[in-house]
Amino acid sequence: MARQRILLGVGALVLSAVAHPALAGTRTTAEVLYSNNAEERAFQESAGFSDAVILADGTIYLSGIVVGPDVDEAAFNRAYRRISDILIRAGASWEDVVDVTSYHTDIDAQIGPMSSVQKQYLAPPFPAWTAVQVTRLYLPTGKTEIKIVAKRAAH
């Protein structure tokens, strides 16, 4: 199994250096960022995902953050604060976001509040954004899921 280490900084981070399946056939390694919350971490491990994967080139892939059952501005604010926390723990910020993909069970009702909140976190020039209508999400109470890709500046 991959070696794990605990880093101190903005809260305790649990990272492991692993070869990422998306990089099969390459020698590139990735850092995997798991939730600091024990209950969330247990869910991640049982389902087989992490908060984020950070590639050696500084590209950060965040797992989708689910909004629901409410889809008002307060619910989207909670989701965007969670995304902010993951970005910070990954050594990035909203300025590093290059792509947003959102999945909606009712795009017409959800896009307005999401866009309103998203503009509080993202400033021009805006990243790419793809919004997709779906029939359902993995979590039964989920109404919207937000997936982010960011690219850390070179240090």
N, CA, C and O of each residue as an XYZ file, in Angstrom:
620
protein
N       0.857     -1.185      0.000
C       0.000      0.000      0.000
C       0.890      1.231      0.000
O       2.058      1.167      0.385
N       0.333      2.345     -0.432
C       1.093      3.587     -0.522
C       1.511      4.074      0.856
O       0.808      3.874      1.846
N       2.660      4.711      0.895
C       3.138      5.287      2.153
C       2.288      6.520      2.457
O       1.957      7.283      1.549
N       1.937      6.716      3.715
C       1.118      7.858      4.101
C       1.896      8.728      5.061
O       2.711      8.236      5.840
N       1.644     10.021      5.004
C       2.289     10.961      5.916
C       1.275     12.016      6.321
O       0.314     12.277      5.599
N       1.494     12.608      7.462
C       0.616     13.668      7.939
C       1.408     14.963      7.900
O       2.516     15.038      8.431
N       0.845     15.969      7.277
C       1.467     17.277      7.190
C       0.662     18.259      8.022
O      -0.562     18.153      8.103
N       1.335     19.201      8.631
C       0.632     20.224      9.386
C       0.631     21.504      8.577
O       1.594     21.789      7.865
N      -0.403     22.254      8.672
C      -0.553     23.501      7.936
C      -1.920     24.030      8.274
O      -2.220     24.289      9.439
N      -2.745     24.193      7.279
C      -4.123     24.594      7.493
C      -4.860     23.325      7.897
O      -5.397     22.632      7.033
N      -4.899     23.008      9.169
C      -5.454     21.757      9.656
C      -4.487     20.622      9.341
O      -3.460     20.843      8.700
N      -4.799     19.439      9.776
C      -3.944     18.292      9.477
C      -4.364     17.711      8.142
O      -5.543     17.433      7.926
N      -3.414     17.528      7.252
C      -3.685     16.962      5.949
C      -3.187     15.530      5.932
O      -2.122     15.231      6.473
N      -3.934     14.668      5.329
C      -3.458     13.321      5.141
C      -3.268     13.135      3.644
O      -4.229     13.165      2.875
N      -2.018     12.944      3.240
C      -1.684     12.781      1.835
C      -0.966     11.469      1.653
O      -0.293     10.994      2.568
N      -1.097     10.890      0.507
C      -0.274      9.733      0.196
C       0.234      9.872     -1.227
O      -0.479     10.345     -2.112
N       1.451      9.461     -1.433
C       2.030      9.483     -2.771
C       1.689      8.157     -3.418
O       2.083      7.101     -2.923
N       0.964      8.203     -4.517
C       0.538      6.981     -5.193
C       0.620      7.165     -6.698
O       0.604      8.288     -7.201
N       0.705      6.078     -7.394
C       0.562      6.125     -8.839
C      -0.938      6.186     -9.106
O      -1.669      5.300     -8.664
N      -1.406      7.187     -9.803
C      -2.830      7.372    -10.056
C      -3.256      6.533    -11.257
O      -2.536      6.489    -12.255
N      -4.423      5.858    -11.185
C      -4.862      5.008    -12.292
C      -4.951      5.759    -13.626
O      -4.701      5.167    -14.676
N      -5.297      7.029    -13.606
C      -5.396      7.808    -14.843
C      -4.033      7.979    -15.501
O      -3.942      8.346    -16.672
N      -2.973      7.710    -14.741
C      -1.616      7.872    -15.255
C      -0.983      6.531    -15.594
O       0.239      6.430    -15.695
N      -1.806      5.497    -15.773
C      -1.291      4.157    -16.050
C      -0.315      4.212    -17.218
O      -0.573      4.854    -18.236
N       0.802      3.531    -17.049
C       1.800      3.495    -18.104
C       2.807      4.619    -18.020
O       3.704      4.702    -18.859
N       2.681      5.492    -17.024
C       3.644      6.573    -16.839
C       4.317      6.401    -15.490
O       3.875      5.603    -14.664
N       5.366      7.137    -15.274
C       6.081      7.082    -13.995
C       5.666      8.247    -13.099
O       6.198      8.394    -11.999
N       4.733      9.068    -13.550
C       4.298     10.219    -12.776
C       3.536      9.761    -11.540
O       2.748      8.818    -11.608
N       3.764     10.414    -10.426
C       3.008     10.104     -9.222
C       2.097     11.281     -8.899
O       2.278     12.389     -9.405
N       1.144     11.022     -8.071
C       0.191     12.034     -7.658
C       0.090     12.027     -6.143
O       0.366     11.015     -5.498
N      -0.306     13.154     -5.582
C      -0.632     13.213     -4.161
C      -2.145     13.119     -4.060
O      -2.872     13.720     -4.851
N      -2.604     12.368     -3.090
C      -4.030     12.172     -2.901
C      -4.425     12.825     -1.586
O      -3.840     12.536     -0.543
N      -5.400     13.692     -1.635
C      -5.855     14.454     -0.477
C      -7.189     13.888     -0.004
O      -8.168     13.894     -0.749
N      -7.227     13.402      1.223
C      -8.448     12.855      1.804
C      -9.081     13.866      2.760
O      -8.438     14.832      3.172
N     -10.319     13.638      3.100
C     -11.035     14.501      4.037
C     -10.392     14.461      5.417
O      -9.880     13.426      5.843
N     -10.422     15.596      6.112
C      -9.974     15.673      7.502
C     -11.025     15.111      8.457
O     -10.709     14.752      9.592
N     -12.265     15.037      8.000
C     -13.378     14.571      8.808
C     -13.394     13.031      8.777
O     -13.464     12.429      7.705
N     -13.329     12.409      9.945
C     -13.223     10.946     10.030
C     -14.410     10.244      9.361
O     -14.226      9.235      8.679
N     -15.610     10.764      9.551
C     -16.799     10.147      8.949
C     -16.751     10.267      7.422
O     -17.035      9.302      6.712
N     -16.390     11.457      6.921
C     -16.267     11.644      5.472
C     -15.152     10.772      4.906
O     -15.292     10.190      3.830
N     -14.046     10.689      5.637
C     -12.912      9.864      5.187
C     -13.341      8.406      5.083
O     -12.989      7.727      4.118
N     -14.091      7.919      6.056
C     -14.570      6.530      6.025
C     -15.471      6.307      4.809
O     -15.381      5.270      4.153
N     -16.343      7.281      4.507
C     -17.208      7.170      3.329
C     -16.364      7.155      2.056
O     -16.606      6.355      1.152
N     -15.367      8.049      1.993
C     -14.488      8.087      0.824
C     -13.796      6.747      0.614
O     -13.746      6.237     -0.506
N     -13.268      6.181      1.682
C     -12.559      4.911      1.569
C     -13.503      3.787      1.165
O     -13.124      2.923      0.373
N     -14.730      3.780      1.695
C     -15.675      2.713      1.340
C     -16.132      2.837     -0.111
O     -16.343      1.828     -0.783
N     -16.286      4.062     -0.594
C     -16.735      4.274     -1.977
C     -15.567      4.281     -2.965
O     -15.765      4.040     -4.156
N     -14.348      4.557     -2.479
C     -13.177      4.525     -3.344
C     -12.854      5.837     -4.033
O     -12.595      5.852     -5.237
N     -12.864      6.946     -3.291
C     -12.475      8.229     -3.869
C     -11.836      9.108     -2.803
O     -11.865      8.774     -1.619
N     -11.259     10.234     -3.224
C     -10.612     11.176     -2.316
C     -11.137     12.581     -2.594
O     -11.870     12.798     -3.560
N     -10.756     13.538     -1.736
C     -11.140     14.933     -1.977
C     -10.503     15.466     -3.250
O     -11.152     16.165     -4.029
N      -9.222     15.134     -3.465
C      -8.513     15.667     -4.622
C      -7.306     14.815     -4.953
O      -6.760     14.114     -4.102
N      -6.903     14.894     -6.213
C      -5.665     14.282     -6.684
C      -4.830     15.416     -7.273
O      -5.305     16.186     -8.108
N      -3.581     15.504     -6.823
C      -2.683     16.574     -7.262
C      -1.555     15.937     -8.059
O      -0.767     15.162     -7.518
N      -1.478     16.264     -9.341
C      -0.437     15.712    -10.200
C       0.864     16.465     -9.999
O       0.878     17.579     -9.476
N       1.951     15.847    -10.419
C       3.278     16.435    -10.259
C       3.393     17.793    -10.957
O       4.181     18.636    -10.529
N       2.622     18.015    -12.021
C       2.692     19.290    -12.735
C       1.841     20.389    -12.094
O       1.751     21.494    -12.630
N       1.212     20.089    -10.940
C       0.415     21.082    -10.225
C      -1.055     21.098    -10.597
O      -1.808     21.928    -10.087
N      -1.483     20.199    -11.476
C      -2.907     20.122    -11.807
C      -3.631     19.422    -10.666
O      -3.188     18.382    -10.179
N      -4.755     20.008    -10.244
C      -5.522     19.490     -9.114
C      -6.919     19.123     -9.601
O      -7.632     19.956    -10.160
N      -7.297     17.880     -9.384
C      -8.625     17.392     -9.741
C      -9.409     17.175     -8.456
O      -9.077     16.285     -7.672
N     -10.443     17.974     -8.231
C     -11.289     17.799     -7.055
C     -12.434     16.859     -7.398
O     -13.008     16.935     -8.484
N     -12.763     15.972     -6.465
C     -13.966     15.162     -6.621
C     -15.176     16.072     -6.534
O     -15.104     17.167     -5.977
N     -16.275     15.619     -7.081
C     -17.493     16.420     -7.059
C     -17.985     16.678     -5.644
O     -17.951     15.797     -4.785
N     -18.444     17.902     -5.420
C     -19.045     18.296     -4.145
C     -20.554     18.379     -4.377
O     -21.020     19.088     -5.269
N     -21.299     17.651     -3.566
C     -22.739     17.536     -3.755
C     -23.475     18.624     -2.980
O     -23.148     18.925     -1.832
N     -24.473     19.201     -3.634
C     -25.370     20.183     -3.029
C     -26.746     19.538     -2.961
O     -27.223     18.965     -3.940
N     -27.379     19.635     -1.798
C     -28.723     19.084     -1.672
C     -28.964     18.624     -0.257
O     -28.000     18.446      0.488
N     -30.176     18.427      0.146
C     -31.377     18.464     -0.686
C     -31.826     19.874     -1.079
O     -32.535     20.040     -2.072
N     -31.419     20.897     -0.306
C     -31.770     22.265     -0.677
C     -30.812     22.749     -1.760
O     -29.648     22.350     -1.785
N     -31.293     23.599     -2.644
C     -30.450     24.138     -3.717
C     -30.586     25.657     -3.788
O     -30.658     26.247     -4.866
N     -30.618     26.269     -2.606
C     -30.679     27.725     -2.543
C     -29.259     28.283     -2.398
O     -28.293     27.521     -2.354
N     -29.136     29.604     -2.324
C     -27.812     30.216     -2.235
C     -27.046     29.765     -0.993
O     -25.827     29.604     -1.050
N     -27.740     29.557      0.125
C     -27.064     29.097      1.346
C     -26.429     27.724      1.125
O     -25.305     27.483      1.565
N     -27.134     26.835      0.454
C     -26.598     25.495      0.185
C     -25.395     25.576     -0.755
O     -24.400     24.881     -0.549
N     -25.481     26.418     -1.781
C     -24.346     26.569     -2.690
C     -23.164     27.229     -1.983
O     -22.014     26.890     -2.263
N     -23.428     28.162     -1.078
C     -22.340     28.766     -0.300
C     -21.604     27.716      0.522
O     -20.375     27.738      0.596
N     -22.340     26.797      1.139
C     -21.699     25.724      1.912
C     -20.807     24.885      0.998
O     -19.685     24.539      1.369
N     -21.299     24.564     -0.181
C     -20.507     23.758     -1.119
C     -19.258     24.511     -1.566
O     -18.177     23.926     -1.638
N     -19.395     25.793     -1.864
C     -18.241     26.564     -2.322
C     -17.227     26.794     -1.196
O     -16.029     26.895     -1.460
N     -17.690     26.878      0.047
C     -16.746     26.952      1.169
C     -15.983     25.642      1.302
O     -14.789     25.649      1.598
N     -16.655     24.530      1.088
C     -15.977     23.222      1.134
C     -14.948     23.126      0.013
O     -13.836     22.645      0.230
N     -15.308     23.578     -1.174
C     -14.356     23.588     -2.290
C     -13.171     24.486     -1.937
O     -12.025     24.125     -2.204
N     -13.431     25.641     -1.345
C     -12.352     26.551     -0.928
C     -11.390     25.849      0.017
O     -10.173     25.968     -0.128
N     -11.933     25.119      0.981
C     -11.104     24.397      1.945
C     -10.214     23.381      1.240
O      -9.027     23.275      1.548
N     -10.773     22.644      0.311
C      -9.978     21.638     -0.408
C      -8.902     22.316     -1.249
O      -7.760     21.858     -1.270
N      -9.249     23.399     -1.941
C      -8.253     24.124     -2.732
C      -7.099     24.611     -1.850
O      -5.932     24.462     -2.212
N      -7.425     25.185     -0.705
C      -6.383     25.680      0.206
C      -5.499     24.536      0.668
O      -4.274     24.657      0.668
N      -6.119     23.411      1.067
C      -5.332     22.267      1.514
C      -4.458     21.699      0.402
O      -3.431     21.076      0.669
N      -4.870     21.917     -0.849
C      -4.087     21.448     -1.992
C      -3.047     22.481     -2.432
O      -2.319     22.255     -3.399
N      -2.974     23.618     -1.722
C      -1.996     24.644     -2.056
C      -2.417     25.539     -3.196
O      -1.572     26.088     -3.903
N      -3.721     25.692     -3.383
C      -4.247     26.492     -4.494
C      -5.298     27.472     -3.982
O      -5.599     27.521     -2.789
N      -5.844     28.247     -4.909
C      -6.917     29.189     -4.590
C      -7.893     29.218     -5.764
O      -7.690     28.544     -6.773
N      -8.946     30.003     -5.616
C      -9.923     30.138     -6.692
C      -9.287     30.729     -7.948
O      -9.763     30.471     -9.053
N      -8.240     31.502     -7.802
C      -7.554     32.070     -8.967
C      -6.902     30.989     -9.815
O      -6.613     31.216    -10.990
N      -6.666     29.812     -9.235
C      -6.039     28.706     -9.944
C      -7.042     27.806    -10.671
O      -6.641     26.907    -11.409
N      -8.348     28.043    -10.469
C      -9.380     27.197    -11.077
C      -9.442     27.462    -12.581
O      -9.555     28.605    -13.021
N      -9.364     26.374    -13.361
C      -9.402     26.494    -14.823
C     -10.661     25.874    -15.426
O     -11.005     26.165    -16.571
N     -11.356     25.012    -14.657
C     -12.522     24.339    -15.211
C     -13.511     23.997    -14.104
O     -13.125     23.515    -13.039
N     -14.787     24.251    -14.365
C     -15.879     23.888    -13.467
C     -16.850     23.044    -14.289
O     -17.240     23.430    -15.390
N     -17.235     21.894    -13.748
C     -18.286     21.088    -14.365
C     -19.349     20.876    -13.298
O     -19.044     20.454    -12.183
N     -20.591     21.167    -13.641
C     -21.677     20.980    -12.682
C     -22.750     20.086    -13.298
O     -23.074     20.173    -14.483
N     -23.282     19.226    -12.438
C     -24.325     18.283    -12.838
C     -25.575     18.647    -12.052
O     -25.520     18.797    -10.832
N     -26.702     18.791    -12.744
C     -27.931     19.310    -12.141
C     -29.105     18.378    -12.403
O     -29.299     17.914    -13.526
N     -29.885     18.105    -11.365
C     -31.102     17.324    -11.544
C     -32.256     18.200    -12.024
O     -33.246     17.683    -12.541
N     -32.142     19.524    -11.861
C     -33.120     20.494    -12.380
C     -32.342     21.761    -12.726
O     -32.303     22.712    -11.945
N     -31.734     21.761    -13.886
C     -30.803     22.832    -14.257
C     -31.465     24.204    -14.230
O     -30.834     25.182    -13.829
N     -32.716     24.292    -14.646
C     -33.391     25.599    -14.683
C     -33.521     26.210    -13.290
O     -33.317     27.413    -13.127
N     -33.855     25.410    -12.296
C     -34.024     25.911    -10.932
C     -32.688     26.111    -10.217
O     -32.602     26.935     -9.308
N     -31.647     25.377    -10.607
C     -30.389     25.373     -9.858
C     -29.329     26.316    -10.408
O     -28.464     26.769     -9.658
N     -29.378     26.617    -11.691
C     -28.298     27.390    -12.301
C     -28.245     28.826    -11.778
O     -27.158     29.386    -11.638
N     -29.385     29.422    -11.490
C     -29.425     30.806    -10.979
C     -28.714     30.955     -9.642
O     -27.779     31.749     -9.530
N     -29.141     30.199     -8.614
C     -28.458     30.325     -7.324
C     -26.995     29.894     -7.385
O     -26.152     30.484     -6.710
N     -26.685     28.878     -8.180
C     -25.292     28.452     -8.290
C     -24.444     29.553     -8.918
O     -23.371     29.878     -8.409
N     -24.915     30.122    -10.008
C     -24.170     31.176    -10.698
C     -23.963     32.386     -9.801
O     -22.887     32.984     -9.787
N     -24.993     32.739     -9.061
C     -24.899     33.883     -8.149
C     -23.798     33.667     -7.113
O     -23.001     34.569     -6.856
N     -23.752     32.478     -6.522
C     -22.731     32.165     -5.516
C     -21.363     32.003     -6.179
O     -20.357     32.484     -5.658
N     -21.327     31.336     -7.311
C     -20.050     31.089     -7.986
C     -19.324     32.391     -8.296
O     -18.099     32.456     -8.193
N     -20.071     33.433     -8.677
C     -19.451     34.724     -8.998
C     -18.889     35.424     -7.757
O     -18.130     36.384     -7.886
N     -19.252     34.955     -6.557
C     -18.650     35.488     -5.333
C     -17.268     34.892     -5.093
O     -16.469     35.452     -4.342
N     -16.986     33.760     -5.727
C     -15.712     33.067     -5.544
C     -14.789     33.213     -6.746
O     -13.569     33.229     -6.588
N     -15.351     33.319     -7.934
C     -14.570     33.409     -9.164
C     -14.698     34.796     -9.766
O     -15.791     35.359     -9.828
N     -13.582     35.340    -10.207
C     -13.567     36.669    -10.821
C     -13.087     36.551    -12.266
O     -12.415     35.581    -12.617
N     -13.422     37.519    -13.094
C     -12.928     37.495    -14.479
C     -11.408     37.535    -14.498
O     -10.810     38.161    -13.623
N     -10.774     36.901    -15.445
C     -11.392     36.071    -16.484
C     -11.863     34.741    -15.883
O     -11.116     34.053    -15.186
N     -13.104     34.406    -16.169
C     -13.704     33.213    -15.590
C     -13.130     31.937    -16.206
O     -12.710     31.938    -17.363
N     -13.113     30.850    -15.432
C     -12.673     29.566    -15.989
C     -13.745     29.008    -16.934
O     -14.846     29.549    -17.034
N     -13.403     27.936    -17.609
C     -14.394     27.218    -18.411
C     -15.447     26.640    -17.460
O     -15.135     26.280    -16.324
N     -16.693     26.553    -17.931
C     -17.761     25.976    -17.109
C     -18.698     25.204    -18.011
O     -19.200     25.738    -18.999
N     -18.936     23.942    -17.673
C     -19.898     23.110    -18.377
C     -20.958     22.695    -17.368
O     -20.635     22.150    -16.313
N     -22.238     22.954    -17.692
C     -23.359     22.573    -16.834
C     -24.169     21.505    -17.568
O     -24.548     21.686    -18.725
N     -24.429     20.390    -16.878
C     -25.067     19.237    -17.493
C     -26.309     18.845    -16.708
O     -26.266     18.762    -15.481
N     -27.410     18.604    -17.403
C     -28.637     18.093    -16.785
C     -28.515     16.575    -16.667
O     -28.170     15.900    -17.637
N     -28.800     16.038    -15.473
C     -28.778     14.587    -15.246
C     -30.081     14.162    -14.575
O     -30.812     14.999    -14.046
N     -30.368     12.872    -14.599
C     -31.602     12.407    -13.952
C     -31.425     12.205    -12.454
O     -32.375     12.360    -11.687
N     -30.187     11.854    -12.028
C     -29.932     11.720    -10.588
C     -28.440     11.697    -10.338
O     -27.638     11.513    -11.255
N     -28.080     11.890     -9.063
C     -26.691     11.837     -8.624
C     -26.498     10.606     -7.749
O     -27.468      9.951     -7.367
N     -25.241     10.292     -7.432
C     -24.917      9.129     -6.612
C     -25.613      9.188     -5.252
O     -26.232      8.217     -4.819
N     -25.502     10.356     -4.576
C     -26.181     10.511     -3.285
C     -27.659     10.800     -3.530
O     -27.977     11.729     -4.274
N     -28.561     10.046     -2.938
C     -29.993     10.208     -3.210
C     -30.530     11.613     -2.917
O     -31.461     12.066     -3.583
N     -29.952     12.310     -1.925
C     -30.431     13.658     -1.597
C     -29.746     14.736     -2.429
O     -30.109     15.909     -2.334
N     -28.767     14.362     -3.238
C     -28.027     15.317     -4.044
C     -28.855     15.880     -5.181
O     -29.582     15.155     -5.859
N     -28.734     17.175     -5.377
C     -29.447     17.852     -6.469
C     -28.489     18.438     -7.495
O     -28.806     18.505     -8.683
N     -27.317     18.861     -7.034
C     -26.277     19.401     -7.909
C     -24.949     18.837     -7.434
O     -24.752     18.631     -6.236
N     -24.041     18.589     -8.361
C     -22.680     18.183     -8.012
C     -21.721     19.071     -8.786
O     -21.893     19.289     -9.985
N     -20.701     19.586     -8.085
C     -19.755     20.542     -8.663
C     -18.365     19.925     -8.656
O     -17.862     19.523     -7.607
N     -17.752     19.852     -9.818
C     -16.404     19.286     -9.979
C     -15.485     20.383    -10.485
O     -15.834     21.136    -11.395
N     -14.306     20.463     -9.883
C     -13.349     21.544    -10.163
C     -12.011     20.969    -10.621
O     -11.567     19.934    -10.123
N     -11.379     21.648    -11.570
C      -9.998     21.384    -11.937
C      -9.243     22.693    -11.765
O      -9.685     23.740    -12.237
N      -8.109     22.628    -11.091
C      -7.272     23.825    -10.873
C      -5.846     23.504    -11.287
O      -5.459     22.338    -11.364
N      -5.075     24.535    -11.550
C      -3.671     24.368    -11.922
C      -2.858     25.316    -11.050
O      -2.905     26.534    -11.221
N      -2.101     24.728    -10.100
C      -1.252     25.526     -9.208
C      -0.170     26.216    -10.013
O       0.368     25.660    -10.971
N       0.140     27.439     -9.606
C       1.263     28.153    -10.218
C       2.558     27.459     -9.806
O       2.649     26.901     -8.713
N       3.552     27.496    -10.682
C       4.837     26.895    -10.365
C       5.473     27.633     -9.188
O       5.405     28.859     -9.101
N       6.090     26.871     -8.286
C       6.703     27.477     -7.094
C       8.101     27.882     -7.377
O       8.781     28.410     -6.496
